[in-house]
Amino acid sequence: MELPTTRRLIGWTKRLLPVLIGATGGFAYYYFIGCVSGTCPITSNPWTSTGYGMLLGIIATWGTGRPRDEQRKDKGAT
């Protein structure tokens, strides 16, 4: 038997994990590849590159807003 709080925790984890991975990737890009001269607007600042990484993580988890069951019903009805 699955508790509602467990289901909610799993839902939040599925949304937060890609954002944290994106933030880590953005910072890693700054740290290992970043611009030394400071002329690159994204990679010269760790906050900016981390923010862009988080944004990519958010975009990766962006859904259509419709549950999958409704999508299946629509496809099966046509």
PDB file of N, CA, C, O and CB in Angstrom:
ATOM      1  N   MET A   1       0.835  -1.169   0.000  1.00  0.00           N
ATOM      2  CA  MET A   1       0.000   0.000   0.000  1.00  0.00           C
ATOM      3  C   MET A   1       0.887   1.241   0.000  1.00  0.00           C
ATOM      4  O   MET A   1       1.779   1.386   0.835  1.00  0.00           O
ATOM      5  CB  MET A   1      -0.954  -0.007   1.208  1.00  0.00           C
ATOM      6  N   GLU A   2       0.624   2.131  -0.951  1.00  0.00           N
ATOM      7  CA  GLU A   2       1.433   3.326  -1.105  1.00  0.00           C
ATOM      8  C   GLU A   2       0.753   4.512  -0.423  1.00  0.00           C
ATOM      9  O   GLU A   2      -0.427   4.781  -0.644  1.00  0.00           O
ATOM     10  CB  GLU A   2       1.679   3.625  -2.594  1.00  0.00           C
ATOM     11  N   LEU A   3       1.510   5.202   0.396  1.00  0.00           N
ATOM     12  CA  LEU A   3       0.979   6.362   1.100  1.00  0.00           C
ATOM     13  C   LEU A   3       0.979   7.585   0.181  1.00  0.00           C
ATOM     14  O   LEU A   3       1.851   7.697  -0.681  1.00  0.00           O
ATOM     15  CB  LEU A   3       1.801   6.644   2.375  1.00  0.00           C
ATOM     16  N   PRO A   4       0.029   8.496   0.342  1.00  0.00           N
ATOM     17  CA  PRO A   4       0.001   9.709  -0.492  1.00  0.00           C
ATOM     18  C   PRO A   4       1.251  10.570  -0.353  1.00  0.00           C
ATOM     19  O   PRO A   4       1.675  11.204  -1.319  1.00  0.00           O
ATOM     20  CB  PRO A   4      -1.207  10.537  -0.143  1.00  0.00           C
ATOM     21  N   THR A   5       1.838  10.599   0.828  1.00  0.00           N
ATOM     22  CA  THR A   5       3.048  11.411   1.006  1.00  0.00           C
ATOM     23  C   THR A   5       4.214  10.811   0.231  1.00  0.00           C
ATOM     24  O   THR A   5       5.067  11.549  -0.263  1.00  0.00           O
ATOM     25  CB  THR A   5       3.408  11.528   2.500  1.00  0.00           C
ATOM     26  N   THR A   6       4.267   9.495   0.117  1.00  0.00           N
ATOM     27  CA  THR A   6       5.315   8.843  -0.655  1.00  0.00           C
ATOM     28  C   THR A   6       5.156   9.190  -2.126  1.00  0.00           C
ATOM     29  O   THR A   6       6.142   9.491  -2.797  1.00  0.00           O
ATOM     30  CB  THR A   6       5.281   7.315  -0.450  1.00  0.00           C
ATOM     31  N   ARG A   7       3.942   9.153  -2.632  1.00  0.00           N
ATOM     32  CA  ARG A   7       3.687   9.494  -4.032  1.00  0.00           C
ATOM     33  C   ARG A   7       4.073  10.952  -4.305  1.00  0.00           C
ATOM     34  O   ARG A   7       4.651  11.257  -5.348  1.00  0.00           O
ATOM     35  CB  ARG A   7       2.198   9.254  -4.387  1.00  0.00           C
ATOM     36  N   ARG A   8       3.757  11.842  -3.379  1.00  0.00           N
ATOM     37  CA  ARG A   8       4.093  13.258  -3.532  1.00  0.00           C
ATOM     38  C   ARG A   8       5.606  13.446  -3.501  1.00  0.00           C
ATOM     39  O   ARG A   8       6.145  14.237  -4.276  1.00  0.00           O
ATOM     40  CB  ARG A   8       3.424  14.100  -2.423  1.00  0.00           C
ATOM     41  N   LEU A   9       6.293  12.733  -2.623  1.00  0.00           N
ATOM     42  CA  LEU A   9       7.743  12.829  -2.529  1.00  0.00           C
ATOM     43  C   LEU A   9       8.402  12.341  -3.819  1.00  0.00           C
ATOM     44  O   LEU A   9       9.360  12.949  -4.296  1.00  0.00           O
ATOM     45  CB  LEU A   9       8.256  12.020  -1.328  1.00  0.00           C
ATOM     46  N   ILE A  10       7.897  11.264  -4.374  1.00  0.00           N
ATOM     47  CA  ILE A  10       8.436  10.748  -5.629  1.00  0.00           C
ATOM     48  C   ILE A  10       8.208  11.752  -6.754  1.00  0.00           C
ATOM     49  O   ILE A  10       9.080  11.941  -7.602  1.00  0.00           O
ATOM     50  CB  ILE A  10       7.793   9.392  -5.981  1.00  0.00           C
ATOM     51  N   GLY A  11       7.040  12.398  -6.765  1.00  0.00           N
ATOM     52  CA  GLY A  11       6.751  13.407  -7.788  1.00  0.00           C
ATOM     53  C   GLY A  11       7.697  14.582  -7.717  1.00  0.00           C
ATOM     54  O   GLY A  11       8.193  15.046  -8.743  1.00  0.00           O
ATOM     55  N   TRP A  12       7.951  15.067  -6.519  1.00  0.00           N
ATOM     56  CA  TRP A  12       8.877  16.192  -6.356  1.00  0.00           C
ATOM     57  C   TRP A  12      10.301  15.789  -6.698  1.00  0.00           C
ATOM     58  O   TRP A  12      11.057  16.581  -7.262  1.00  0.00           O
ATOM     59  CB  TRP A  12       8.818  16.728  -4.928  1.00  0.00           C
ATOM     60  N   THR A  13      10.667  14.569  -6.360  1.00  0.00           N
ATOM     61  CA  THR A  13      12.016  14.097  -6.670  1.00  0.00           C
ATOM     62  C   THR A  13      12.222  14.019  -8.174  1.00  0.00           C
ATOM     63  O   THR A  13      13.293  14.364  -8.672  1.00  0.00           O
ATOM     64  CB  THR A  13      12.270  12.725  -6.028  1.00  0.00           C
ATOM     65  N   LYS A  14      11.201  13.566  -8.904  1.00  0.00           N
ATOM     66  CA  LYS A  14      11.310  13.481 -10.359  1.00  0.00           C
ATOM     67  C   LYS A  14      11.453  14.856 -10.992  1.00  0.00           C
ATOM     68  O   LYS A  14      12.040  14.982 -12.067  1.00  0.00           O
ATOM     69  CB  LYS A  14      10.098  12.770 -10.938  1.00  0.00           C
ATOM     70  N   ARG A  15      10.934  15.871 -10.355  1.00  0.00           N
ATOM     71  CA  ARG A  15      11.052  17.224 -10.897  1.00  0.00           C
ATOM     72  C   ARG A  15      12.323  17.918 -10.448  1.00  0.00           C
ATOM     73  O   ARG A  15      12.904  18.685 -11.215  1.00  0.00           O
ATOM     74  CB  ARG A  15       9.860  18.048 -10.493  1.00  0.00           C
ATOM     75  N   LEU A  16      12.765  17.672  -9.233  1.00  0.00           N
ATOM     76  CA  LEU A  16      13.943  18.372  -8.707  1.00  0.00           C
ATOM     77  C   LEU A  16      15.270  17.763  -9.144  1.00  0.00           C
ATOM     78  O   LEU A  16      16.260  18.477  -9.301  1.00  0.00           O
ATOM     79  CB  LEU A  16      13.887  18.392  -7.214  1.00  0.00           C
ATOM     80  N   LEU A  17      15.291  16.463  -9.337  1.00  0.00           N
ATOM     81  CA  LEU A  17      16.549  15.805  -9.672  1.00  0.00           C
ATOM     82  C   LEU A  17      17.149  16.324 -10.984  1.00  0.00           C
ATOM     83  O   LEU A  17      18.344  16.620 -11.007  1.00  0.00           O
ATOM     84  CB  LEU A  17      16.333  14.304  -9.764  1.00  0.00           C
ATOM     85  N   PRO A  18      16.386  16.452 -12.078  1.00  0.00           N
ATOM     86  CA  PRO A  18      16.985  17.015 -13.295  1.00  0.00           C
ATOM     87  C   PRO A  18      17.439  18.468 -13.126  1.00  0.00           C
ATOM     88  O   PRO A  18      18.410  18.887 -13.755  1.00  0.00           O
ATOM     89  CB  PRO A  18      15.994  16.929 -14.435  1.00  0.00           C
ATOM     90  N   VAL A  19      16.754  19.230 -12.294  1.00  0.00           N
ATOM     91  CA  VAL A  19      17.161  20.618 -12.052  1.00  0.00           C
ATOM     92  C   VAL A  19      18.503  20.641 -11.315  1.00  0.00           C
ATOM     93  O   VAL A  19      19.376  21.443 -11.646  1.00  0.00           O
ATOM     94  CB  VAL A  19      16.075  21.379 -11.234  1.00  0.00           C
ATOM     95  N   LEU A  20      18.668  19.779 -10.333  1.00  0.00           N
ATOM     96  CA  LEU A  20      19.943  19.711  -9.607  1.00  0.00           C
ATOM     97  C   LEU A  20      21.065  19.192 -10.500  1.00  0.00           C
ATOM     98  O   LEU A  20      22.203  19.652 -10.405  1.00  0.00           O
ATOM     99  CB  LEU A  20      19.805  18.815  -8.369  1.00  0.00           C
ATOM    100  N   ILE A  21      20.745  18.240 -11.361  1.00  0.00           N
ATOM    101  CA  ILE A  21      21.748  17.729 -12.302  1.00  0.00           C
ATOM    102  C   ILE A  21      22.147  18.840 -13.283  1.00  0.00           C
ATOM    103  O   ILE A  21      23.325  18.994 -13.608  1.00  0.00           O
ATOM    104  CB  ILE A  21      21.200  16.485 -13.073  1.00  0.00           C
ATOM    105  N   GLY A  22      21.166  19.603 -13.748  1.00  0.00           N
ATOM    106  CA  GLY A  22      21.458  20.716 -14.649  1.00  0.00           C
ATOM    107  C   GLY A  22      22.318  21.774 -13.983  1.00  0.00           C
ATOM    108  O   GLY A  22      23.240  22.304 -14.602  1.00  0.00           O
ATOM    109  N   ALA A  23      22.026  22.086 -12.723  1.00  0.00           N
ATOM    110  CA  ALA A  23      22.829  23.065 -11.985  1.00  0.00           C
ATOM    111  C   ALA A  23      24.263  22.565 -11.807  1.00  0.00           C
ATOM    112  O   ALA A  23      25.215  23.332 -11.955  1.00  0.00           O
ATOM    113  CB  ALA A  23      22.194  23.358 -10.611  1.00  0.00           C
ATOM    114  N   THR A  24      24.409  21.310 -11.496  1.00  0.00           N
ATOM    115  CA  THR A  24      25.748  20.732 -11.350  1.00  0.00           C
ATOM    116  C   THR A  24      26.489  20.750 -12.671  1.00  0.00           C
ATOM    117  O   THR A  24      27.681  21.054 -12.721  1.00  0.00           O
ATOM    118  CB  THR A  24      25.664  19.299 -10.816  1.00  0.00           C
ATOM    119  N   GLY A  25      25.776  20.423 -13.749  1.00  0.00           N
ATOM    120  CA  GLY A  25      26.400  20.458 -15.071  1.00  0.00           C
ATOM    121  C   GLY A  25      26.794  21.867 -15.482  1.00  0.00           C
ATOM    122  O   GLY A  25      27.854  22.062 -16.077  1.00  0.00           O
ATOM    123  N   GLY A  26      25.962  22.847 -15.175  1.00  0.00           N
ATOM    124  CA  GLY A  26      26.293  24.240 -15.485  1.00  0.00           C
ATOM    125  C   GLY A  26      27.517  24.718 -14.735  1.00  0.00           C
ATOM    126  O   GLY A  26      28.374  25.397 -15.301  1.00  0.00           O
ATOM    127  N   PHE A  27      27.601  24.366 -13.465  1.00  0.00           N
ATOM    128  CA  PHE A  27      28.778  24.762 -12.689  1.00  0.00           C
ATOM    129  C   PHE A  27      30.019  24.022 -13.176  1.00  0.00           C
ATOM    130  O   PHE A  27      31.103  24.600 -13.253  1.00  0.00           O
ATOM    131  CB  PHE A  27      28.553  24.492 -11.189  1.00  0.00           C
ATOM    132  N   ALA A  28      29.859  22.751 -13.502  1.00  0.00           N
ATOM    133  CA  ALA A  28      30.998  21.982 -14.017  1.00  0.00           C
ATOM    134  C   ALA A  28      31.486  22.560 -15.343  1.00  0.00           C
ATOM    135  O   ALA A  28      32.688  22.587 -15.604  1.00  0.00           O
ATOM    136  CB  ALA A  28      30.613  20.499 -14.195  1.00  0.00           C
ATOM    137  N   TYR A  29      30.560  23.020 -16.176  1.00  0.00           N
ATOM    138  CA  TYR A  29      30.951  23.653 -17.435  1.00  0.00           C
ATOM    139  C   TYR A  29      31.753  24.930 -17.161  1.00  0.00           C
ATOM    140  O   TYR A  29      32.760  25.187 -17.822  1.00  0.00           O
ATOM    141  CB  TYR A  29      29.702  23.972 -18.293  1.00  0.00           C
ATOM    142  N   TYR A  30      31.313  25.714 -16.203  1.00  0.00           N
ATOM    143  CA  TYR A  30      32.061  26.911 -15.820  1.00  0.00           C
ATOM    144  C   TYR A  30      33.445  26.540 -15.294  1.00  0.00           C
ATOM    145  O   TYR A  30      34.440  27.153 -15.681  1.00  0.00           O
ATOM    146  CB  TYR A  30      31.288  27.712 -14.759  1.00  0.00           C
ATOM    147  N   TYR A  31      33.514  25.552 -14.426  1.00  0.00           N
ATOM    148  CA  TYR A  31      34.756  25.202 -13.746  1.00  0.00           C
ATOM    149  C   TYR A  31      35.786  24.609 -14.707  1.00  0.00           C
ATOM    150  O   TYR A  31      36.959  24.981 -14.664  1.00  0.00           O
ATOM    151  CB  TYR A  31      34.473  24.221 -12.621  1.00  0.00           C
ATOM    152  N   PHE A  32      35.351  23.683 -15.580  1.00  0.00           N
ATOM    153  CA  PHE A  32      36.298  22.971 -16.430  1.00  0.00           C
ATOM    154  C   PHE A  32      36.517  23.644 -17.796  1.00  0.00           C
ATOM    155  O   PHE A  32      37.617  23.564 -18.343  1.00  0.00           O
ATOM    156  CB  PHE A  32      35.819  21.558 -16.636  1.00  0.00           C
ATOM    157  N   ILE A  33      35.507  24.294 -18.347  1.00  0.00           N
ATOM    158  CA  ILE A  33      35.606  24.831 -19.700  1.00  0.00           C
ATOM    159  C   ILE A  33      35.532  26.353 -19.706  1.00  0.00           C
ATOM    160  O   ILE A  33      35.967  26.978 -20.673  1.00  0.00           O
ATOM    161  CB  ILE A  33      34.503  24.255 -20.575  1.00  0.00           C
ATOM    162  N   GLY A  34      35.002  26.958 -18.668  1.00  0.00           N
ATOM    163  CA  GLY A  34      34.693  28.394 -18.603  1.00  0.00           C
ATOM    164  C   GLY A  34      35.714  29.332 -19.222  1.00  0.00           C
ATOM    165  O   GLY A  34      36.855  28.958 -19.489  1.00  0.00           O
ATOM    166  N   CYS A  35      35.283  30.523 -19.435  1.00  0.00           N
ATOM    167  CA  CYS A  35      36.065  31.563 -20.106  1.00  0.00           C
ATOM    168  C   CYS A  35      36.997  32.244 -19.090  1.00  0.00           C
ATOM    169  O   CYS A  35      36.538  32.773 -18.077  1.00  0.00           O
ATOM    170  CB  CYS A  35      35.122  32.614 -20.783  1.00  0.00           C
ATOM    171  N   VAL A  36      38.282  32.226 -19.364  1.00  0.00           N
ATOM    172  CA  VAL A  36      39.264  32.804 -18.450  1.00  0.00           C
ATOM    173  C   VAL A  36      39.316  34.322 -18.593  1.00  0.00           C
ATOM    174  O   VAL A  36      39.520  35.029 -17.606  1.00  0.00           O
ATOM    175  CB  VAL A  36      40.651  32.201 -18.705  1.00  0.00           C
ATOM    176  N   SER A  37      39.138  34.822 -19.792  1.00  0.00           N
ATOM    177  CA  SER A  37      39.294  36.259 -20.027  1.00  0.00           C
ATOM    178  C   SER A  37      38.138  37.082 -19.478  1.00  0.00           C
ATOM    179  O   SER A  37      38.293  38.283 -19.258  1.00  0.00           O
ATOM    180  CB  SER A  37      39.436  36.523 -21.500  1.00  0.00           C
ATOM    181  N   GLY A  38      36.984  36.464 -19.251  1.00  0.00           N
ATOM    182  CA  GLY A  38      35.840  37.179 -18.718  1.00  0.00           C
ATOM    183  C   GLY A  38      34.962  37.813 -19.788  1.00  0.00           C
ATOM    184  O   GLY A  38      34.020  38.534 -19.460  1.00  0.00           O
ATOM    185  N   THR A  39      35.250  37.562 -21.048  1.00  0.00           N
ATOM    186  CA  THR A  39      34.457  38.164 -22.120  1.00  0.00           C
ATOM    187  C   THR A  39      33.244  37.316 -22.502  1.00  0.00           C
ATOM    188  O   THR A  39      32.354  37.801 -23.201  1.00  0.00           O
ATOM    189  CB  THR A  39      35.327  38.382 -23.341  1.00  0.00           C
ATOM    190  N   CYS A  40      33.193  36.094 -22.067  1.00  0.00           N
ATOM    191  CA  CYS A  40      32.054  35.222 -22.385  1.00  0.00           C
ATOM    192  C   CYS A  40      30.949  35.494 -21.356  1.00  0.00           C
ATOM    193  O   CYS A  40      31.181  35.329 -20.158  1.00  0.00           O
ATOM    194  CB  CYS A  40      32.478  33.693 -22.379  1.00  0.00           C
ATOM    195  N   PRO A  41      29.763  35.904 -21.792  1.00  0.00           N
ATOM    196  CA  PRO A  41      28.745  36.315 -20.829  1.00  0.00           C
ATOM    197  C   PRO A  41      28.181  35.184 -19.973  1.00  0.00           C
ATOM    198  O   PRO A  41      27.750  35.425 -18.845  1.00  0.00           O
ATOM    199  CB  PRO A  41      27.632  36.967 -21.552  1.00  0.00           C
ATOM    200  N   ILE A  42      28.177  33.975 -20.480  1.00  0.00           N
ATOM    201  CA  ILE A  42      27.581  32.877 -19.717  1.00  0.00           C
ATOM    202  C   ILE A  42      28.628  32.133 -18.899  1.00  0.00           C
ATOM    203  O   ILE A  42      28.429  31.897 -17.707  1.00  0.00           O
ATOM    204  CB  ILE A  42      26.869  31.904 -20.655  1.00  0.00           C
ATOM    205  N   THR A  43      29.724  31.769 -19.517  1.00  0.00           N
ATOM    206  CA  THR A  43      30.686  30.899 -18.840  1.00  0.00           C
ATOM    207  C   THR A  43      31.705  31.632 -17.988  1.00  0.00           C
ATOM    208  O   THR A  43      32.504  30.979 -17.316  1.00  0.00           O
ATOM    209  CB  THR A  43      31.402  30.084 -19.843  1.00  0.00           C
ATOM    210  N   SER A  44      31.714  32.960 -17.984  1.00  0.00           N
ATOM    211  CA  SER A  44      32.690  33.669 -17.152  1.00  0.00           C
ATOM    212  C   SER A  44      32.212  33.839 -15.714  1.00  0.00           C
ATOM    213  O   SER A  44      33.008  34.189 -14.843  1.00  0.00           O
ATOM    214  CB  SER A  44      32.992  35.029 -17.751  1.00  0.00           C
ATOM    215  N   ASN A  45      30.937  33.602 -15.448  1.00  0.00           N
ATOM    216  CA  ASN A  45      30.367  33.786 -14.118  1.00  0.00           C
ATOM    217  C   ASN A  45      29.750  32.460 -13.649  1.00  0.00           C
ATOM    218  O   ASN A  45      28.914  31.902 -14.360  1.00  0.00           O
ATOM    219  CB  ASN A  45      29.300  34.929 -14.122  1.00  0.00           C
ATOM    220  N   PRO A  46      30.135  31.940 -12.478  1.00  0.00           N
ATOM    221  CA  PRO A  46      29.577  30.653 -12.040  1.00  0.00           C
ATOM    222  C   PRO A  46      28.071  30.720 -11.776  1.00  0.00           C
ATOM    223  O   PRO A  46      27.370  29.730 -11.989  1.00  0.00           O
ATOM    224  CB  PRO A  46      30.290  30.184 -10.783  1.00  0.00           C
ATOM    225  N   TRP A  47      27.567  31.850 -11.324  1.00  0.00           N
ATOM    226  CA  TRP A  47      26.134  31.966 -11.048  1.00  0.00           C
ATOM    227  C   TRP A  47      25.323  31.891 -12.339  1.00  0.00           C
ATOM    228  O   TRP A  47      24.268  31.259 -12.383  1.00  0.00           O
ATOM    229  CB  TRP A  47      25.834  33.279 -10.311  1.00  0.00           C
ATOM    230  N   THR A  48      25.814  32.529 -13.365  1.00  0.00           N
ATOM    231  CA  THR A  48      25.099  32.537 -14.639  1.00  0.00           C
ATOM    232  C   THR A  48      25.096  31.149 -15.269  1.00  0.00           C
ATOM    233  O   THR A  48      24.053  30.680 -15.723  1.00  0.00           O
ATOM    234  CB  THR A  48      25.728  33.553 -15.600  1.00  0.00           C
ATOM    235  N   SER A  49      26.238  30.497 -15.301  1.00  0.00           N
ATOM    236  CA  SER A  49      26.295  29.167 -15.916  1.00  0.00           C
ATOM    237  C   SER A  49      25.486  28.155 -15.108  1.00  0.00           C
ATOM    238  O   SER A  49      24.870  27.259 -15.686  1.00  0.00           O
ATOM    239  CB  SER A  49      27.752  28.696 -16.041  1.00  0.00           C
ATOM    240  N   THR A  50      25.479  28.284 -13.784  1.00  0.00           N
ATOM    241  CA  THR A  50      24.659  27.400 -12.957  1.00  0.00           C
ATOM    242  C   THR A  50      23.180  27.664 -13.202  1.00  0.00           C
ATOM    243  O   THR A  50      22.386  26.726 -13.270  1.00  0.00           O
ATOM    244  CB  THR A  50      24.995  27.584 -11.467  1.00  0.00           C
ATOM    245  N   GLY A  51      22.804  28.926 -13.333  1.00  0.00           N
ATOM    246  CA  GLY A  51      21.415  29.272 -13.624  1.00  0.00           C
ATOM    247  C   GLY A  51      20.954  28.729 -14.967  1.00  0.00           C
ATOM    248  O   GLY A  51      19.842  28.215 -15.085  1.00  0.00           O
ATOM    249  N   TYR A  52      21.810  28.843 -15.985  1.00  0.00           N
ATOM    250  CA  TYR A  52      21.455  28.282 -17.284  1.00  0.00           C
ATOM    251  C   TYR A  52      21.333  26.764 -17.222  1.00  0.00           C
ATOM    252  O   TYR A  52      20.469  26.187 -17.883  1.00  0.00           O
ATOM    253  CB  TYR A  52      22.489  28.678 -18.328  1.00  0.00           C
ATOM    254  N   GLY A  53      22.176  26.122 -16.448  1.00  0.00           N
ATOM    255  CA  GLY A  53      22.064  24.674 -16.275  1.00  0.00           C
ATOM    256  C   GLY A  53      20.755  24.291 -15.605  1.00  0.00           C
ATOM    257  O   GLY A  53      20.110  23.316 -15.992  1.00  0.00           O
ATOM    258  N   MET A  54      20.368  25.066 -14.596  1.00  0.00           N
ATOM    259  CA  MET A  54      19.083  24.811 -13.929  1.00  0.00           C
ATOM    260  C   MET A  54      17.926  25.024 -14.896  1.00  0.00           C
ATOM    261  O   MET A  54      16.961  24.259 -14.889  1.00  0.00           O
ATOM    262  CB  MET A  54      18.919  25.725 -12.697  1.00  0.00           C
ATOM    263  N   LEU A  55      18.015  26.045 -15.718  1.00  0.00           N
ATOM    264  CA  LEU A  55      16.976  26.313 -16.716  1.00  0.00           C
ATOM    265  C   LEU A  55      16.848  25.146 -17.691  1.00  0.00           C
ATOM    266  O   LEU A  55      15.736  24.764 -18.056  1.00  0.00           O
ATOM    267  CB  LEU A  55      17.286  27.612 -17.484  1.00  0.00           C
ATOM    268  N   LEU A  56      17.959  24.584 -18.109  1.00  0.00           N
ATOM    269  CA  LEU A  56      17.906  23.413 -18.982  1.00  0.00           C
ATOM    270  C   LEU A  56      17.285  22.218 -18.268  1.00  0.00           C
ATOM    271  O   LEU A  56      16.569  21.432 -18.889  1.00  0.00           O
ATOM    272  CB  LEU A  56      19.306  23.056 -19.477  1.00  0.00           C
ATOM    273  N   GLY A  57      17.552  22.073 -16.968  1.00  0.00           N
ATOM    274  CA  GLY A  57      16.916  21.002 -16.203  1.00  0.00           C
ATOM    275  C   GLY A  57      15.417  21.197 -16.088  1.00  0.00           C
ATOM    276  O   GLY A  57      14.665  20.225 -16.151  1.00  0.00           O
ATOM    277  N   ILE A  58      14.964  22.436 -15.920  1.00  0.00           N
ATOM    278  CA  ILE A  58      13.534  22.731 -15.861  1.00  0.00           C
ATOM    279  C   ILE A  58      12.871  22.434 -17.197  1.00  0.00           C
ATOM    280  O   ILE A  58      11.795  21.838 -17.242  1.00  0.00           O
ATOM    281  CB  ILE A  58      13.299  24.195 -15.466  1.00  0.00           C
ATOM    282  N   ILE A  59      13.508  22.846 -18.281  1.00  0.00           N
ATOM    283  CA  ILE A  59      12.952  22.588 -19.609  1.00  0.00           C
ATOM    284  C   ILE A  59      12.870  21.095 -19.876  1.00  0.00           C
ATOM    285  O   ILE A  59      11.930  20.632 -20.522  1.00  0.00           O
ATOM    286  CB  ILE A  59      13.797  23.272 -20.689  1.00  0.00           C
ATOM    287  N   ALA A  60      13.847  20.333 -19.385  1.00  0.00           N
ATOM    288  CA  ALA A  60      13.837  18.888 -19.598  1.00  0.00           C
ATOM    289  C   ALA A  60      12.673  18.214 -18.880  1.00  0.00           C
ATOM    290  O   ALA A  60      12.204  17.166 -19.324  1.00  0.00           O
ATOM    291  CB  ALA A  60      15.148  18.284 -19.131  1.00  0.00           C
ATOM    292  N   THR A  61      12.200  18.793 -17.786  1.00  0.00           N
ATOM    293  CA  THR A  61      11.110  18.175 -17.032  1.00  0.00           C
ATOM    294  C   THR A  61       9.760  18.796 -17.347  1.00  0.00           C
ATOM    295  O   THR A  61       8.756  18.422 -16.740  1.00  0.00           O
ATOM    296  CB  THR A  61      11.380  18.280 -15.552  1.00  0.00           C
ATOM    297  N   TRP A  62       9.713  19.727 -18.271  1.00  0.00           N
ATOM    298  CA  TRP A  62       8.467  20.406 -18.616  1.00  0.00           C
ATOM    299  C   TRP A  62       7.513  19.406 -19.242  1.00  0.00           C
ATOM    300  O   TRP A  62       7.868  18.734 -20.210  1.00  0.00           O
ATOM    301  CB  TRP A  62       8.724  21.595 -19.577  1.00  0.00           C
ATOM    302  N   GLY A  63       6.316  19.301 -18.706  1.00  0.00           N
ATOM    303  CA  GLY A  63       5.324  18.379 -19.241  1.00  0.00           C
ATOM    304  C   GLY A  63       4.277  19.089 -20.071  1.00  0.00           C
ATOM    305  O   GLY A  63       4.303  20.311 -20.212  1.00  0.00           O
ATOM    306  N   THR A  64       3.358  18.318 -20.617  1.00  0.00           N
ATOM    307  CA  THR A  64       2.293  18.901 -21.422  1.00  0.00           C
ATOM    308  C   THR A  64       1.156  19.395 -20.552  1.00  0.00           C
ATOM    309  O   THR A  64       0.302  20.141 -21.030  1.00  0.00           O
ATOM    310  CB  THR A  64       1.776  17.892 -22.430  1.00  0.00           C
ATOM    311  N   GLY A  65       1.119  19.004 -19.299  1.00  0.00           N
ATOM    312  CA  GLY A  65       0.065  19.439 -18.394  1.00  0.00           C
ATOM    313  C   GLY A  65      -1.130  18.496 -18.372  1.00  0.00           C
ATOM    314  O   GLY A  65      -2.061  18.694 -17.591  1.00  0.00           O
ATOM    315  N   ARG A  66      -1.112  17.485 -19.211  1.00  0.00           N
ATOM    316  CA  ARG A  66      -2.196  16.520 -19.258  1.00  0.00           C
ATOM    317  C   ARG A  66      -1.692  15.165 -18.755  1.00  0.00           C
ATOM    318  O   ARG A  66      -0.609  14.731 -19.147  1.00  0.00           O
ATOM    319  CB  ARG A  66      -2.764  16.400 -20.695  1.00  0.00           C
ATOM    320  N   PRO A  67      -2.441  14.508 -17.913  1.00  0.00           N
ATOM    321  CA  PRO A  67      -2.027  13.188 -17.467  1.00  0.00           C
ATOM    322  C   PRO A  67      -1.959  12.208 -18.647  1.00  0.00           C
ATOM    323  O   PRO A  67      -2.650  12.384 -19.650  1.00  0.00           O
ATOM    324  CB  PRO A  67      -2.990  12.665 -16.393  1.00  0.00           C
ATOM    325  N   ARG A  68      -1.141  11.205 -18.516  1.00  0.00           N
ATOM    326  CA  ARG A  68      -0.957  10.241 -19.601  1.00  0.00           C
ATOM    327  C   ARG A  68      -2.224   9.460 -19.921  1.00  0.00           C
ATOM    328  O   ARG A  68      -2.446   9.087 -21.072  1.00  0.00           O
ATOM    329  CB  ARG A  68       0.145   9.280 -19.250  1.00  0.00           C
ATOM    330  N   ASP A  69      -3.052   9.212 -18.920  1.00  0.00           N
ATOM    331  CA  ASP A  69      -4.285   8.471 -19.168  1.00  0.00           C
ATOM    332  C   ASP A  69      -5.192   9.230 -20.132  1.00  0.00           C
ATOM    333  O   ASP A  69      -5.815   8.625 -21.005  1.00  0.00           O
ATOM    334  CB  ASP A  69      -5.021   8.202 -17.850  1.00  0.00           C
ATOM    335  N   GLU A  70      -5.270  10.544 -19.981  1.00  0.00           N
ATOM    336  CA  GLU A  70      -6.098  11.347 -20.880  1.00  0.00           C
ATOM    337  C   GLU A  70      -5.531  11.332 -22.290  1.00  0.00           C
ATOM    338  O   GLU A  70      -6.290  11.310 -23.259  1.00  0.00           O
ATOM    339  CB  GLU A  70      -6.207  12.789 -20.370  1.00  0.00           C
ATOM    340  N   GLN A  71      -4.220  11.343 -22.420  1.00  0.00           N
ATOM    341  CA  GLN A  71      -3.609  11.309 -23.733  1.00  0.00           C
ATOM    342  C   GLN A  71      -3.916   9.980 -24.420  1.00  0.00           C
ATOM    343  O   GLN A  71      -4.183   9.954 -25.621  1.00  0.00           O
ATOM    344  CB  GLN A  71      -2.092  11.529 -23.628  1.00  0.00           C
ATOM    345  N   ARG A  72      -3.880   8.887 -23.679  1.00  0.00           N
ATOM    346  CA  ARG A  72      -4.180   7.577 -24.256  1.00  0.00           C
ATOM    347  C   ARG A  72      -5.626   7.475 -24.688  1.00  0.00           C
ATOM    348  O   ARG A  72      -5.928   6.880 -25.723  1.00  0.00           O
ATOM    349  CB  ARG A  72      -3.864   6.477 -23.264  1.00  0.00           C
ATOM    350  N   LYS A  73      -6.531   8.057 -23.894  1.00  0.00           N
ATOM    351  CA  LYS A  73      -7.949   8.027 -24.245  1.00  0.00           C
ATOM    352  C   LYS A  73      -8.199   8.790 -25.532  1.00  0.00           C
ATOM    353  O   LYS A  73      -8.973   8.351 -26.382  1.00  0.00           O
ATOM    354  CB  LYS A  73      -8.797   8.610 -23.114  1.00  0.00           C
ATOM    355  N   ASP A  74      -7.531   9.954 -25.678  1.00  0.00           N
ATOM    356  CA  ASP A  74      -7.704  10.749 -26.891  1.00  0.00           C
ATOM    357  C   ASP A  74      -7.196  10.004 -28.118  1.00  0.00           C
ATOM    358  O   ASP A  74      -7.836  10.042 -29.168  1.00  0.00           O
ATOM    359  CB  ASP A  74      -6.982  12.085 -26.757  1.00  0.00           C
ATOM    360  N   LYS A  75      -6.067   9.332 -28.006  1.00  0.00           N
ATOM    361  CA  LYS A  75      -5.520   8.603 -29.140  1.00  0.00           C
ATOM    362  C   LYS A  75      -6.367   7.392 -29.506  1.00  0.00           C
ATOM    363  O   LYS A  75      -6.512   7.050 -30.680  1.00  0.00           O
ATOM    364  CB  LYS A  75      -4.107   8.167 -28.841  1.00  0.00           C
ATOM    365  N   GLY A  76      -6.926   6.747 -28.478  1.00  0.00           N
ATOM    366  CA  GLY A  76      -7.733   5.556 -28.733  1.00  0.00           C
ATOM    367  C   GLY A  76      -9.110   5.892 -29.296  1.00  0.00           C
ATOM    368  O   GLY A  76      -9.714   5.059 -29.972  1.00  0.00           O
ATOM    369  N   ALA A  77      -9.615   7.087 -29.034  1.00  0.00           N
ATOM    370  CA  ALA A  77     -10.956   7.454 -29.468  1.00  0.00           C
ATOM    371  C   ALA A  77     -10.996   7.827 -30.949  1.00  0.00           C
ATOM    372  O   ALA A  77     -12.053   7.753 -31.574  1.00  0.00           O
ATOM    373  CB  ALA A  77     -11.474   8.607 -28.632  1.00  0.00           C
ATOM    374  N   THR A  78      -9.866   8.223 -31.511  1.00  0.00           N
ATOM    375  CA  THR A  78      -9.857   8.645 -32.908  1.00  0.00           C
ATOM    376  C   THR A  78      -9.613   7.537 -33.853  1.00  0.00           C
ATOM    377  O   THR A  78      -9.581   7.755 -35.064  1.00  0.00           O
ATOM    378  CB  THR A  78      -8.849   9.678 -33.124  1.00  0.00           C
TER     379      THR A  78
END
